[in-house]
């Protein structure tokens, strides 16, 4: 039986999380530019999410990190808008319901922090992720929000949290 645990990221997780995110992006055929792949912060996720009103979570299976996601203020937007950031899962774990659990943890955290809206960006061919986002209450929007730097991600979604 699998032993799963969702917990806040720790400093010792930085390298593993960065490697997992990059592996998933390569597997999905995502461009290495204009996506999380080239984010300078990917190597220091623990430190980045120590800021106020931000959190990053990892999913462990028997001590191995198999997924992650975070919430932080959407840079360049009003203080009541957050972003669901860097939500990725290893291939063997997709379709097991972990995405829904992680979304609930992230969105509950966002509400606790006083955010009224949550934004996300994804790629057009990531249909399974889009299905999860829709199921969770996200709706497609016509314009990019904030200043994420992810210019290759051209599917934008927003959820009202209030």
Secondary structure as UniProt FT lines:
FT   STRAND          4..8
FT   HELIX           11..13
FT   HELIX           14..27
FT   TURN            28..29
FT   HELIX           36..38
FT   HELIX           40..44
FT   HELIX           45..48
FT   TURN            49..50
FT   TURN            52..53
FT   STRAND          55..61
FT   TURN            62..63
FT   STRAND          64..73
FT   TURN            75..76
FT   TURN            79..80
FT   STRAND          81..89
FT   HELIX           91..93
FT   TURN            94..95
FT   HELIX           98..112
FT   TURN            113..114
FT   STRAND          117..122
FT   TURN            124..125
FT   HELIX           127..135
FT   TURN            136..137
FT   STRAND          139..141
FT   TURN            151..152
FT   STRAND          155..160
//
